[in-house]
Amino acid sequence: MSRLNYSKWDNLELSDDSDVEVHPNVDKKSFIRWKQRDIHEKREQRKMQLAGLRAERETNGTLGPMIDEIINSTKSEGHTFFSREVSRLTADRASRGNQDGPNGPTPNDMILSLLLQINEDPTVKGKQGAELDEALAVQLRGHRVKLDERTKQIEAEIKTMEEEDKRKITSDGLRDGFNTGYVAKREEEEKEEEEAKTKEKASKGKAKSTSSTTTYETINAPGPSASAAGPSSTTPDSDAEESDDESTPDLTPAMKGFALLPSCIPATIPLSAEALPATFTPKALSGQPFSAALDFLSTHKALLRSNNQGNATDAMLVEAFQSQMRGEKKRARQFVEKGLMLQYLGKLGPDGVNLFFRRMAGQDGKAVSVFFNDVLSTYVRISKRCEAIQAEEASKPAGDATSGGAGQEQIQLVAEDPSTVIGFDVPEGPAPDHIELEGEAAEQLGVEQVRAYLDRRWELFQAFPEEMKEALKTKELEKVNEVLGKMQVDVAEELVGKLDEAGILSFSSNEVRDETGK
């Protein structure tokens, strides 16, 4: 069995007041307080010194490439470039009222000070032409070497101070090993969301029962009490739609509110971009949208709970698809962004919220770049899919759009009595020149009346659409109903009325009747 290692406690400084010995004329408690204050003051001074060295190291890292660029340009262009650079930097400082930046002199100010110092150097003053160019280059290279030496010195000092700080255990080095907390459920908020879900499902069910129906026109109703409309039936796709709606999670008000928060992706990135541009700089990002998202999630815990089953992400991606189909492109990308954000939070585990937003604020910008690229590529895939669907619908023939698909109301010729057969008596032409009436017709009607009726019948038939005339000539009910199904309801109703007026519709019974007893 391995022994416990207590060596880490060797660096812990313990203060025992009983070991302190002071002069009899000095108050012991006051001396202890002074000693404590002295320790804390020295510790703060070391912190400030370390912070200053790190800031100087960062500044030197900025100045080094700038000096290298000036050295190379001076070699190629000579003192002309040197003078032009001094003028440019002087004008830049003058535009700021010869004032330093908020954190002291800016890198440009430091370069200007260096160039002015070189210009006043005895080895440079009084020289001209090639000698001046060479003197300037020598001075610039010398200062570049000094900068590198100072940077190495700073690195050594920082390393020494950090190692010395590690030798002693102080409160500054303490870190949370683990942390836990409890957030009370917002019962009122959850109740409102459940009520909203119930209402939305009820409205969807009602919409299904009223929209996907087909109306049949009954032609030979047996009496005035019979209904003019036959039975209604659901379309073939209704079962599939119901199953799809059941599997698709509902969009709650909280999901919608979260998605419509300000976008974390800068507005300068176009909607067509599949990835971040090369000029994207994570350090220039505004942290306000991420803060708003974090605040919203802290007050809407139900979003995180529903996301454990993927409900929130699925619902928001479905809404993104529907928004894109409606042409609301900006709204669609917002829903994609927030939907994927919830997905990331779920995949990062129990502490996903803290991990995600901490990584989004990282200085290297790698995590935020990965997230943004995922959002952009996902949105572009949805956009392309919507474009393909719209192009496919646009390429369909005009008749397909009104062909009585799912949910399309139609007018159809259906016999109410199964024993009744619907036929069509199609006129072959206008009334003949010679008409001879026989039997009861000769007693009840005149020749001119019959002629006018036959001519009217032919005029009505000729006014029908060509497709309907061809269907009537076949005398097949299915083909006539097929043409009626492609028409708008009011147009089909008017045409059926003209069929009846022209006497083209005919009804016969195939029922065998026993009349032997009569």
KELORO-285928 format. One line per field, with one value per residue (C-alpha): residue in one letter; residue number from 1; x, y, z. Coordinates in Angstrom, 1 decimal, padded with zeros to 4 digits. Layout:
<recs>
r: c(a / ...);
k: c(NUM / ...);
X: c(X / ...);
Y: c(Y / ...);
Z: c(Z / ...);
</recs>
This chain:
<recs>
r: c(m / s / r / l / n / y / s / k / w / d / n / l / e / l / s / d / d / s / d / v / e / v / h / p / n / v / d / k / k / s / f / i / r / w / k / q / r / d / i / h / e / k / r / e / q / r / k / m / q / l / a / g / l / r / a / e / r / e / t / n / g / t / l / g / p / m / i / d / e / i / i / n / s / t / k / s / e / g / h / t / f / f / s / r / e / v / s / r / l / t / a / d / r / a / s / r / g / n / q / d / g / p / n / g / p / t / p / n / d / m / i / l / s / l / l / l / q / i / n / e / d / p / t / v / k / g / k / q / g / a / e / l / d / e / a / l / a / v / q / l / r / g / h / r / v / k / l / d / e / r / t / k / q / i / e / a / e / i / k / t / m / e / e / e / d / k / r / k / i / t / s / d / g / l / r / d / g / f / n / t / g / y / v / a / k / r / e / e / e / e / k / e / e / e / e / a / k / t / k / e / k / a / s / k / g / k / a / k / s / t / s / s / t / t / t / y / e / t / i / n / a / p / g / p / s / a / s / a / a / g / p / s / s / t / t / p / d / s / d / a / e / e / s / d / d / e / s / t / p / d / l / t / p / a / m / k / g / f / a / l / l / p / s / c / i / p / a / t / i / p / l / s / a / e / a / l / p / a / t / f / t / p / k / a / l / s / g / q / p / f / s / a / a / l / d / f / l / s / t / h / k / a / l / l / r / s / n / n / q / g / n / a / t / d / a / m / l / v / e / a / f / q / s / q / m / r / g / e / k / k / r / a / r / q / f / v / e / k / g / l / m / l / q / y / l / g / k / l / g / p / d / g / v / n / l / f / f / r / r / m / a / g / q / d / g / k / a / v / s / v / f / f / n / d / v / l / s / t / y / v / r / i / s / k / r / c / e / a / i / q / a / e / e / a / s / k / p / a / g / d / a / t / s / g / g / a / g / q / e / q / i / q / l / v / a / e / d / p / s / t / v / i / g / f / d / v / p / e / g / p / a / p / d / h / i / e / l / e / g / e / a / a / e / q / l / g / v / e / q / v / r / a / y / l / d / r / r / w / e / l / f / q / a / f / p / e / e / m / k / e / a / l / k / t / k / e / l / e / k / v / n / e / v / l / g / k / m / q / v / d / v / a / e / e / l / v / g / k / l / d / e / a / g / i / l / s / f / s / s / n / e / v / r / d / e / t / g / k);
k: c(1 / 2 / 3 / 4 / 5 / 6 / 7 / 8 / 9 / 10 / 11 / 12 / 13 / 14 / 15 / 16 / 17 / 18 / 19 / 20 / 21 / 22 / 23 / 24 / 25 / 26 / 27 / 28 / 29 / 30 / 31 / 32 / 33 / 34 / 35 / 36 / 37 / 38 / 39 / 40 / 41 / 42 / 43 / 44 / 45 / 46 / 47 / 48 / 49 / 50 / 51 / 52 / 53 / 54 / 55 / 56 / 57 / 58 / 59 / 60 / 61 / 62 / 63 / 64 / 65 / 66 / 67 / 68 / 69 / 70 / 71 / 72 / 73 / 74 / 75 / 76 / 77 / 78 / 79 / 80 / 81 / 82 / 83 / 84 / 85 / 86 / 87 / 88 / 89 / 90 / 91 / 92 / 93 / 94 / 95 / 96 / 97 / 98 / 99 / 100 / 101 / 102 / 103 / 104 / 105 / 106 / 107 / 108 / 109 / 110 / 111 / 112 / 113 / 114 / 115 / 116 / 117 / 118 / 119 / 120 / 121 / 122 / 123 / 124 / 125 / 126 / 127 / 128 / 129 / 130 / 131 / 132 / 133 / 134 / 135 / 136 / 137 / 138 / 139 / 140 / 141 / 142 / 143 / 144 / 145 / 146 / 147 / 148 / 149 / 150 / 151 / 152 / 153 / 154 / 155 / 156 / 157 / 158 / 159 / 160 / 161 / 162 / 163 / 164 / 165 / 166 / 167 / 168 / 169 / 170 / 171 / 172 / 173 / 174 / 175 / 176 / 177 / 178 / 179 / 180 / 181 / 182 / 183 / 184 / 185 / 186 / 187 / 188 / 189 / 190 / 191 / 192 / 193 / 194 / 195 / 196 / 197 / 198 / 199 / 200 / 201 / 202 / 203 / 204 / 205 / 206 / 207 / 208 / 209 / 210 / 211 / 212 / 213 / 214 / 215 / 216 / 217 / 218 / 219 / 220 / 221 / 222 / 223 / 224 / 225 / 226 / 227 / 228 / 229 / 230 / 231 / 232 / 233 / 234 / 235 / 236 / 237 / 238 / 239 / 240 / 241 / 242 / 243 / 244 / 245 / 246 / 247 / 248 / 249 / 250 / 251 / 252 / 253 / 254 / 255 / 256 / 257 / 258 / 259 / 260 / 261 / 262 / 263 / 264 / 265 / 266 / 267 / 268 / 269 / 270 / 271 / 272 / 273 / 274 / 275 / 276 / 277 / 278 / 279 / 280 / 281 / 282 / 283 / 284 / 285 / 286 / 287 / 288 / 289 / 290 / 291 / 292 / 293 / 294 / 295 / 296 / 297 / 298 / 299 / 300 / 301 / 302 / 303 / 304 / 305 / 306 / 307 / 308 / 309 / 310 / 311 / 312 / 313 / 314 / 315 / 316 / 317 / 318 / 319 / 320 / 321 / 322 / 323 / 324 / 325 / 326 / 327 / 328 / 329 / 330 / 331 / 332 / 333 / 334 / 335 / 336 / 337 / 338 / 339 / 340 / 341 / 342 / 343 / 344 / 345 / 346 / 347 / 348 / 349 / 350 / 351 / 352 / 353 / 354 / 355 / 356 / 357 / 358 / 359 / 360 / 361 / 362 / 363 / 364 / 365 / 366 / 367 / 368 / 369 / 370 / 371 / 372 / 373 / 374 / 375 / 376 / 377 / 378 / 379 / 380 / 381 / 382 / 383 / 384 / 385 / 386 / 387 / 388 / 389 / 390 / 391 / 392 / 393 / 394 / 395 / 396 / 397 / 398 / 399 / 400 / 401 / 402 / 403 / 404 / 405 / 406 / 407 / 408 / 409 / 410 / 411 / 412 / 413 / 414 / 415 / 416 / 417 / 418 / 419 / 420 / 421 / 422 / 423 / 424 / 425 / 426 / 427 / 428 / 429 / 430 / 431 / 432 / 433 / 434 / 435 / 436 / 437 / 438 / 439 / 440 / 441 / 442 / 443 / 444 / 445 / 446 / 447 / 448 / 449 / 450 / 451 / 452 / 453 / 454 / 455 / 456 / 457 / 458 / 459 / 460 / 461 / 462 / 463 / 464 / 465 / 466 / 467 / 468 / 469 / 470 / 471 / 472 / 473 / 474 / 475 / 476 / 477 / 478 / 479 / 480 / 481 / 482 / 483 / 484 / 485 / 486 / 487 / 488 / 489 / 490 / 491 / 492 / 493 / 494 / 495 / 496 / 497 / 498 / 499 / 500 / 501 / 502 / 503 / 504 / 505 / 506 / 507 / 508 / 509 / 510 / 511 / 512 / 513 / 514 / 515 / 516 / 517 / 518);
X: c(000.0 / 001.4 / 002.1 / 000.4 / 002.6 / 002.4 / 005.3 / 003.0 / 002.4 / 006.1 / 005.7 / 002.8 / 003.8 / 002.4 / 002.5 / 002.7 / 002.3 / 003.8 / 007.2 / 007.4 / 009.9 / 009.9 / 011.5 / 009.8 / 009.0 / 007.2 / 003.6 / 003.5 / 000.1 / 001.0 / 004.3 / 002.4 / -000.1 / 002.8 / 004.6 / 001.4 / 000.8 / 004.4 / 004.0 / 000.8 / 002.4 / 005.4 / 003.2 / 001.1 / 004.4 / 005.5 / 002.2 / 002.4 / 006.1 / 005.2 / 002.2 / 004.5 / 007.1 / 004.4 / 003.0 / 006.5 / 007.1 / 003.9 / 004.8 / 008.2 / 006.5 / 004.6 / 007.5 / 009.9 / 008.1 / 007.5 / 011.3 / 012.1 / 009.8 / 011.5 / 014.9 / 014.0 / 012.3 / 015.3 / 017.6 / 015.6 / 014.6 / 017.2 / 016.8 / 013.8 / 011.6 / 013.0 / 012.0 / 008.6 / 007.9 / 008.8 / 006.4 / 003.6 / 004.0 / 004.2 / 001.0 / -000.7 / 000.2 / -000.8 / -004.2 / -004.7 / -003.7 / -000.2 / -001.8 / -000.9 / -003.4 / -005.6 / -002.8 / 000.1 / 002.2 / 001.0 / 003.4 / 003.4 / 004.4 / 007.3 / 008.5 / 008.4 / 010.4 / 013.0 / 013.3 / 013.7 / 016.3 / 018.2 / 017.9 / 019.6 / 022.4 / 025.9 / 026.7 / 023.7 / 023.7 / 025.6 / 025.7 / 024.1 / 023.4 / 024.7 / 026.5 / 023.3 / 021.5 / 024.2 / 024.2 / 020.4 / 020.5 / 023.3 / 021.4 / 018.1 / 019.9 / 021.5 / 018.2 / 016.7 / 019.5 / 018.9 / 015.2 / 015.9 / 018.3 / 015.7 / 013.0 / 015.3 / 016.0 / 012.3 / 011.6 / 014.3 / 012.9 / 009.3 / 010.4 / 012.3 / 009.4 / 006.9 / 009.1 / 009.5 / 005.8 / 005.2 / 007.4 / 004.8 / 001.1 / -001.0 / -004.6 / -003.8 / -003.0 / -006.3 / -008.6 / -012.0 / -011.6 / -015.3 / -018.4 / -022.1 / -025.3 / -029.0 / -031.4 / -035.1 / -037.5 / -039.6 / -043.0 / -045.0 / -042.8 / -043.0 / -046.7 / -047.1 / -044.9 / -047.0 / -050.2 / -048.7 / -047.8 / -051.3 / -052.9 / -050.5 / -051.3 / -055.0 / -054.8 / -052.8 / -055.3 / -058.2 / -056.3 / -055.9 / -059.5 / -060.6 / -058.0 / -057.3 / -060.8 / -062.3 / -065.8 / -068.0 / -070.8 / -074.0 / -075.9 / -079.0 / -080.2 / -083.4 / -085.2 / -085.0 / -084.0 / -080.9 / -077.6 / -075.8 / -072.5 / -071.5 / -069.1 / -065.8 / -062.6 / -059.1 / -056.3 / -053.8 / -051.1 / -053.0 / -051.7 / -048.1 / -048.6 / -050.1 / -047.1 / -044.7 / -046.4 / -046.2 / -042.5 / -041.7 / -041.3 / -043.2 / -041.6 / -042.3 / -042.4 / -039.1 / -037.4 / -038.6 / -037.5 / -034.1 / -033.6 / -034.6 / -032.0 / -029.2 / -027.1 / -023.6 / -022.3 / -021.3 / -023.7 / -020.9 / -020.7 / -023.1 / -025.9 / -024.3 / -021.0 / -020.3 / -017.3 / -015.7 / -013.6 / -009.8 / -010.1 / -012.2 / -010.7 / -012.2 / -010.7 / -012.9 / -016.1 / -018.7 / -019.4 / -022.9 / -024.8 / -023.2 / -024.0 / -027.6 / -027.9 / -026.4 / -028.8 / -031.7 / -030.7 / -030.2 / -033.9 / -035.3 / -033.9 / -036.6 / -034.7 / -031.7 / -033.9 / -035.7 / -032.4 / -031.3 / -033.7 / -032.8 / -036.3 / -035.2 / -032.6 / -034.9 / -037.7 / -035.5 / -033.9 / -037.4 / -038.4 / -035.2 / -036.2 / -039.7 / -038.4 / -036.0 / -038.9 / -040.8 / -037.8 / -037.0 / -033.3 / -031.9 / -034.5 / -033.6 / -029.9 / -030.8 / -032.7 / -029.8 / -027.4 / -029.4 / -030.4 / -026.8 / -025.8 / -028.3 / -026.9 / -023.3 / -024.5 / -026.0 / -022.9 / -020.6 / -022.1 / -023.6 / -021.4 / -021.9 / -023.2 / -020.1 / -017.7 / -019.3 / -019.4 / -016.0 / -014.5 / -016.4 / -014.6 / -011.2 / -008.4 / -007.2 / -010.6 / -010.4 / -013.7 / -015.8 / -014.4 / -015.4 / -018.9 / -019.5 / -018.3 / -020.7 / -023.6 / -022.7 / -022.3 / -025.5 / -027.5 / -026.1 / -027.1 / -030.7 / -030.7 / -029.6 / -032.2 / -034.9 / -033.8 / -033.9 / -037.4 / -038.7 / -037.0 / -038.7 / -042.1 / -041.6 / -040.7 / -043.9 / -046.6 / -049.3 / -051.9 / -050.0 / -050.5 / -054.3 / -054.5 / -056.3 / -053.4 / -053.4 / -055.8 / -057.2 / -061.0 / -062.5 / -065.8 / -066.5 / -069.5 / -070.7 / -074.0 / -075.7 / -077.4 / -074.9 / -077.3 / -077.4 / -075.0 / -073.9 / -073.7 / -073.1 / -075.3 / -072.8 / -074.3 / -072.8 / -073.6 / -076.2 / -079.9 / -080.5 / -082.3 / -085.3 / -086.8 / -089.8 / -091.7 / -093.6 / -095.9 / -096.4 / -093.5 / -095.5 / -098.4 / -096.4 / -093.6 / -093.1 / -090.4 / -088.8 / -088.7 / -086.8 / -084.5 / -083.6 / -083.0 / -080.7 / -078.8 / -078.4 / -077.2 / -074.5 / -073.4 / -072.9 / -070.9 / -068.7 / -068.0 / -066.5 / -062.7 / -061.1 / -059.9 / -063.5 / -064.9 / -062.4 / -063.3 / -067.1 / -066.6 / -065.1 / -068.3 / -066.1 / -066.9 / -063.3 / -061.9 / -064.6 / -063.9 / -060.2 / -060.7 / -063.1 / -060.5 / -058.0 / -060.4 / -061.0 / -064.1 / -066.3 / -065.3 / -066.1 / -069.5 / -070.4 / -069.4 / -071.5 / -074.4 / -074.0 / -073.7 / -077.1 / -078.6 / -077.4 / -078.9 / -075.5 / -075.7 / -077.8 / -078.7 / -079.7 / -080.3 / -078.7 / -081.1 / -083.3 / -086.9 / -089.6 / -092.7 / -094.5 / -097.1 / -098.2);
Y: c(000.0 / 003.4 / 006.0 / 009.4 / 012.2 / 015.4 / 017.2 / 019.8 / 021.2 / 022.0 / 025.3 / 026.4 / 029.4 / 029.1 / 032.0 / 031.3 / 034.5 / 032.9 / 032.6 / 036.4 / 038.2 / 041.9 / 044.7 / 045.3 / 048.9 / 047.6 / 046.4 / 042.8 / 042.9 / 046.1 / 044.5 / 041.4 / 043.5 / 045.5 / 042.3 / 041.0 / 044.3 / 044.3 / 040.8 / 041.8 / 045.0 / 043.2 / 040.6 / 043.3 / 045.0 / 041.7 / 041.3 / 044.7 / 044.1 / 040.8 / 042.4 / 045.2 / 042.7 / 040.7 / 043.9 / 044.9 / 041.5 / 041.8 / 045.4 / 044.2 / 041.4 / 044.1 / 046.5 / 043.8 / 043.2 / 046.9 / 047.6 / 044.8 / 046.3 / 049.7 / 048.1 / 046.3 / 049.4 / 051.6 / 049.1 / 049.3 / 052.9 / 054.6 / 057.7 / 058.8 / 056.1 / 057.0 / 060.6 / 059.7 / 057.3 / 060.0 / 062.4 / 059.9 / 058.9 / 062.6 / 063.4 / 060.4 / 061.7 / 065.2 / 064.0 / 062.8 / 066.1 / 064.8 / 062.7 / 059.2 / 056.3 / 055.2 / 052.7 / 055.0 / 055.6 / 053.5 / 051.3 / 054.0 / 056.6 / 054.4 / 053.8 / 057.6 / 058.3 / 055.7 / 057.2 / 060.7 / 059.5 / 057.8 / 061.0 / 063.0 / 060.5 / 062.0 / 059.1 / 060.1 / 063.9 / 065.6 / 062.7 / 062.5 / 060.0 / 056.5 / 057.3 / 058.4 / 055.3 / 053.1 / 055.0 / 054.7 / 051.0 / 050.4 / 052.3 / 050.5 / 047.1 / 048.1 / 049.0 / 045.7 / 043.7 / 045.7 / 044.9 / 041.2 / 041.3 / 043.1 / 040.6 / 037.7 / 039.5 / 040.0 / 036.3 / 035.3 / 037.6 / 036.4 / 032.8 / 033.4 / 035.3 / 032.6 / 029.8 / 031.8 / 032.3 / 028.5 / 027.8 / 029.3 / 028.4 / 031.5 / 032.4 / 033.5 / 030.0 / 028.5 / 027.0 / 025.3 / 021.5 / 021.1 / 023.2 / 022.5 / 024.5 / 024.2 / 026.3 / 026.1 / 025.2 / 027.9 / 026.2 / 029.0 / 029.2 / 025.4 / 025.5 / 028.2 / 026.3 / 023.1 / 025.1 / 026.6 / 023.1 / 021.8 / 024.7 / 024.3 / 020.6 / 021.2 / 023.8 / 021.5 / 018.7 / 021.0 / 022.3 / 018.7 / 017.8 / 020.8 / 021.2 / 017.8 / 016.9 / 016.2 / 017.3 / 015.3 / 016.8 / 014.6 / 015.0 / 012.9 / 013.5 / 011.5 / 014.3 / 017.8 / 016.6 / 014.9 / 016.7 / 018.2 / 017.1 / 013.5 / 011.9 / 013.5 / 011.5 / 012.3 / 012.5 / 009.6 / 011.7 / 012.5 / 009.6 / 010.4 / 014.0 / 013.0 / 010.7 / 013.4 / 016.0 / 013.5 / 013.0 / 016.7 / 018.5 / 021.7 / 025.1 / 026.6 / 030.4 / 030.0 / 028.4 / 031.2 / 033.9 / 032.3 / 032.0 / 035.7 / 037.1 / 039.1 / 036.9 / 036.0 / 035.9 / 039.4 / 041.0 / 041.6 / 037.9 / 037.3 / 034.8 / 032.9 / 032.3 / 028.6 / 029.4 / 032.4 / 034.7 / 034.8 / 038.3 / 037.2 / 038.2 / 036.6 / 039.3 / 041.9 / 040.0 / 041.6 / 039.6 / 041.1 / 038.5 / 035.6 / 037.3 / 037.8 / 034.1 / 033.0 / 035.3 / 033.9 / 030.3 / 031.1 / 032.1 / 029.4 / 026.1 / 024.1 / 024.7 / 022.8 / 020.0 / 019.5 / 019.6 / 016.4 / 014.6 / 016.8 / 018.3 / 021.9 / 021.6 / 019.6 / 022.0 / 025.0 / 023.4 / 022.6 / 026.2 / 027.3 / 025.2 / 026.6 / 030.2 / 029.6 / 028.3 / 031.5 / 033.6 / 034.8 / 034.0 / 036.0 / 034.5 / 031.0 / 031.5 / 032.7 / 029.5 / 027.4 / 029.3 / 028.9 / 025.4 / 024.2 / 026.2 / 024.1 / 021.0 / 022.0 / 022.6 / 019.2 / 017.4 / 019.1 / 017.3 / 018.5 / 021.6 / 022.3 / 025.9 / 027.1 / 025.2 / 026.5 / 030.2 / 030.1 / 028.6 / 031.1 / 033.9 / 032.2 / 034.5 / 032.1 / 032.1 / 028.5 / 027.4 / 030.3 / 029.7 / 026.1 / 026.9 / 029.7 / 027.5 / 024.8 / 027.3 / 028.7 / 025.3 / 024.0 / 027.0 / 026.9 / 023.2 / 024.0 / 027.0 / 024.8 / 022.1 / 024.7 / 026.1 / 022.6 / 022.0 / 025.3 / 024.7 / 021.2 / 022.7 / 025.5 / 023.0 / 021.0 / 021.6 / 024.1 / 021.3 / 019.6 / 022.6 / 022.2 / 018.5 / 017.8 / 016.8 / 016.4 / 018.9 / 020.1 / 020.5 / 018.9 / 018.5 / 015.0 / 013.3 / 010.5 / 008.6 / 008.6 / 005.3 / 002.5 / 001.0 / 004.3 / 004.6 / 008.1 / 008.4 / 011.2 / 012.1 / 014.2 / 016.3 / 015.6 / 019.0 / 021.8 / 021.2 / 019.7 / 021.7 / 019.2 / 018.2 / 015.8 / 015.3 / 012.1 / 010.9 / 012.9 / 015.2 / 016.5 / 017.4 / 019.1 / 020.8 / 022.8 / 022.4 / 025.8 / 025.0 / 021.7 / 023.5 / 026.2 / 023.6 / 021.6 / 024.7 / 025.8 / 022.3 / 022.5 / 026.0 / 024.9 / 021.9 / 024.0 / 026.4 / 023.7 / 023.4 / 021.2 / 018.7 / 018.4 / 017.9 / 015.1 / 013.4 / 013.7 / 012.1 / 009.0 / 008.8 / 007.5 / 008.8 / 008.5 / 010.7 / 013.4 / 013.3 / 013.6 / 016.8 / 018.2 / 017.4 / 019.7 / 022.7 / 025.2 / 024.4 / 027.3 / 026.7 / 023.0 / 023.7 / 026.1 / 023.5 / 020.7 / 023.0 / 023.6 / 019.8 / 019.4 / 022.4 / 020.9 / 017.5 / 015.8 / 014.1 / 011.0 / 008.5 / 004.9 / 002.0 / -001.4 / -002.7 / -005.7 / -004.9 / -007.5 / -006.2 / -009.5 / -008.7 / -005.6);
Z: c(000.0 / -001.0 / 001.6 / 001.6 / 000.4 / 002.5 / 000.9 / -000.7 / 002.7 / 003.2 / 001.5 / 003.8 / 006.0 / 009.5 / 011.8 / 015.5 / 017.5 / 020.6 / 018.8 / 018.1 / 020.4 / 020.5 / 022.5 / 025.9 / 024.7 / 021.6 / 021.7 / 020.5 / 018.8 / 016.9 / 015.8 / 014.5 / 012.6 / 011.1 / 010.0 / 008.4 / 006.6 / 005.4 / 003.9 / 002.1 / 000.7 / -000.6 / -002.2 / -003.9 / -005.1 / -006.6 / -008.4 / -009.9 / -010.9 / -012.5 / -014.4 / -015.6 / -016.9 / -018.8 / -020.3 / -021.4 / -022.9 / -024.9 / -026.1 / -027.2 / -029.2 / -031.0 / -031.6 / -032.9 / -036.3 / -036.7 / -036.4 / -038.8 / -041.4 / -041.0 / -041.3 / -044.5 / -046.1 / -045.1 / -046.8 / -050.1 / -050.1 / -048.0 / -045.9 / -048.0 / -046.4 / -042.9 / -043.3 / -044.7 / -041.8 / -039.3 / -040.9 / -041.0 / -037.3 / -036.3 / -038.1 / -036.5 / -033.0 / -033.9 / -034.9 / -031.4 / -029.9 / -029.0 / -026.3 / -025.2 / -025.5 / -022.6 / -021.5 / -022.1 / -025.2 / -028.2 / -030.3 / -033.0 / -030.4 / -029.2 / -032.8 / -033.4 / -030.3 / -031.4 / -034.9 / -033.5 / -031.1 / -034.0 / -036.1 / -033.3 / -032.9 / -033.6 / -035.9 / -038.1 / -038.0 / -040.8 / -043.1 / -046.5 / -049.3 / -049.0 / -045.7 / -044.2 / -045.4 / -043.9 / -040.5 / -040.2 / -040.9 / -038.3 / -035.6 / -036.4 / -036.2 / -032.9 / -031.3 / -032.6 / -030.9 / -027.6 / -027.8 / -028.1 / -025.2 / -023.0 / -024.0 / -022.9 / -019.6 / -019.0 / -019.7 / -017.2 / -014.5 / -015.1 / -014.8 / -011.6 / -010.0 / -011.0 / -009.5 / -006.3 / -006.0 / -006.4 / -003.4 / -001.0 / -000.7 / -000.6 / -001.1 / -004.7 / -005.7 / -004.4 / -007.0 / -006.8 / -006.9 / -007.4 / -007.0 / -006.8 / -006.5 / -006.6 / -008.7 / -007.8 / -010.6 / -011.9 / -011.7 / -013.1 / -016.2 / -016.8 / -016.4 / -019.0 / -021.4 / -020.9 / -021.6 / -024.7 / -026.0 / -025.3 / -027.2 / -030.1 / -030.4 / -030.2 / -033.0 / -035.2 / -034.7 / -035.6 / -038.7 / -039.9 / -039.6 / -041.7 / -044.3 / -045.8 / -047.1 / -050.6 / -051.4 / -053.7 / -055.7 / -055.6 / -058.9 / -058.6 / -055.0 / -054.5 / -052.7 / -051.4 / -047.9 / -049.2 / -048.7 / -051.7 / -050.4 / -050.2 / -047.7 / -047.1 / -047.0 / -045.8 / -048.4 / -048.8 / -047.2 / -044.0 / -042.0 / -043.0 / -042.0 / -038.6 / -037.9 / -038.9 / -036.6 / -033.7 / -034.2 / -034.7 / -031.3 / -030.8 / -030.7 / -027.3 / -026.6 / -024.6 / -027.7 / -029.9 / -027.5 / -027.2 / -031.0 / -031.6 / -029.2 / -030.9 / -033.1 / -031.9 / -035.5 / -036.7 / -039.1 / -041.5 / -042.4 / -045.3 / -045.2 / -048.1 / -046.3 / -045.6 / -043.4 / -041.6 / -043.9 / -043.5 / -042.2 / -039.2 / -035.9 / -032.7 / -030.5 / -032.2 / -031.3 / -029.0 / -025.9 / -025.4 / -027.5 / -025.6 / -022.3 / -023.3 / -024.2 / -020.9 / -019.0 / -020.9 / -020.2 / -016.5 / -016.3 / -018.6 / -017.3 / -019.2 / -022.4 / -021.1 / -019.7 / -023.0 / -024.9 / -023.1 / -025.4 / -028.4 / -028.5 / -028.4 / -031.1 / -033.4 / -033.0 / -033.7 / -036.8 / -038.1 / -037.6 / -039.4 / -042.4 / -042.5 / -042.1 / -045.0 / -047.2 / -046.4 / -047.4 / -043.9 / -044.3 / -041.3 / -039.0 / -040.3 / -039.4 / -036.0 / -035.3 / -036.6 / -034.4 / -031.2 / -031.9 / -032.4 / -029.3 / -027.2 / -028.9 / -027.8 / -024.3 / -024.1 / -025.5 / -023.0 / -020.0 / -016.8 / -016.7 / -020.4 / -019.9 / -018.0 / -020.3 / -023.5 / -022.6 / -021.1 / -024.3 / -026.4 / -024.5 / -025.0 / -026.2 / -029.0 / -030.6 / -031.8 / -030.0 / -031.3 / -034.8 / -034.7 / -033.5 / -036.1 / -038.9 / -037.8 / -037.8 / -041.2 / -042.9 / -041.4 / -042.5 / -046.0 / -046.3 / -045.2 / -047.6 / -050.6 / -049.7 / -049.6 / -053.0 / -054.5 / -053.2 / -054.5 / -057.9 / -058.0 / -057.3 / -059.8 / -062.5 / -062.2 / -064.9 / -064.1 / -063.9 / -061.1 / -058.8 / -059.0 / -059.5 / -056.3 / -054.2 / -050.4 / -048.8 / -052.2 / -052.3 / -055.4 / -057.3 / -058.4 / -060.0 / -057.6 / -057.8 / -054.4 / -055.2 / -055.9 / -058.5 / -060.5 / -063.5 / -064.6 / -068.4 / -070.9 / -073.9 / -075.9 / -078.8 / -082.2 / -083.7 / -083.9 / -084.7 / -088.2 / -090.9 / -091.0 / -087.7 / -087.5 / -084.3 / -083.5 / -080.7 / -077.5 / -078.4 / -081.4 / -079.2 / -076.4 / -078.3 / -081.4 / -084.0 / -083.2 / -079.5 / -080.2 / -082.6 / -080.0 / -077.3 / -079.6 / -080.7 / -077.1 / -076.1 / -078.8 / -077.8 / -074.2 / -075.3 / -077.5 / -074.7 / -072.5 / -072.2 / -074.8 / -072.2 / -070.9 / -074.4 / -075.1 / -071.7 / -072.4 / -075.9 / -074.2 / -072.0 / -069.1 / -065.7 / -064.4 / -067.1 / -066.6 / -062.8 / -063.5 / -065.5 / -062.8 / -060.1 / -061.8 / -061.8 / -059.1 / -057.0 / -058.3 / -061.9 / -061.6 / -060.0 / -062.8 / -065.4 / -063.7 / -063.8 / -067.5 / -068.1 / -066.4 / -068.3 / -071.7 / -070.9 / -071.3 / -067.9 / -067.9 / -065.2 / -065.6 / -063.1 / -063.4 / -060.8 / -061.8 / -060.9 / -060.5 / -062.1 / -062.8 / -060.1 / -061.9);
</recs>
